[in-house]
């Protein structure tokens, strides 16, 4: 993925040979500046210079699992051959946050809600999406696109306690260094995750399941 091209596919011939100049430059999470020869379906990488890596992600399995989820999340959302400067910058900030020691669950929820906004599917969190009431917001409807007041909440809406709404608003309005200060009990964190997962499922169903991915890594989100 690149800021200018979005997603694209490329091959680096002989990159695994010990004598190759590209050894160690094309590992996951690496930021490289490369020279490509454009192909019809597949580009060819001819030169690469490593600009940044994230060794802190690779040193901790729990952090690595969350970083891998983020890569798959952005892969599922970023289009091919279209500029993706916003998503690229967002992913870079999230990876920096993971390596910098911010709680992985916070990084992932922050990245998810800001990615949704970048895709045009930001949930409405300020007022009921059906009647515009701004008090007694007790439900969340992915199909309707956001929060519901007690009077409008349907049976299929997700129940949402005030602290959960406060967490969602805080994540949506904060930079990552600010979101890092968020403290929430496990049940609130789980509900925030469920609400964002349901919103993604409604509007961007190709998004990977973070819980399933973490289990595949032998990890549980904490």
Secondary structure, DSSP 8 states (H G I E B T S, - for coil): -BTTTBB--EE-TTTTSTT-TTTTTSSTT-EEEEEEE--SS-EEEEEEEEEE--HHHHT-HHHHHHHHHHHHHHHHHS-BTS--HHHHHHHHHHHHHHHTT--HHHHHHHHHHHHHHHHT---B-SS-TTT---S-EEEEETTTTEEEETTT--TTSEE--HHHHHHHHHHHHS-HHHHTT----HHHHHHHHHHHHHHHHHH-TTS--HHHHHHHTT----
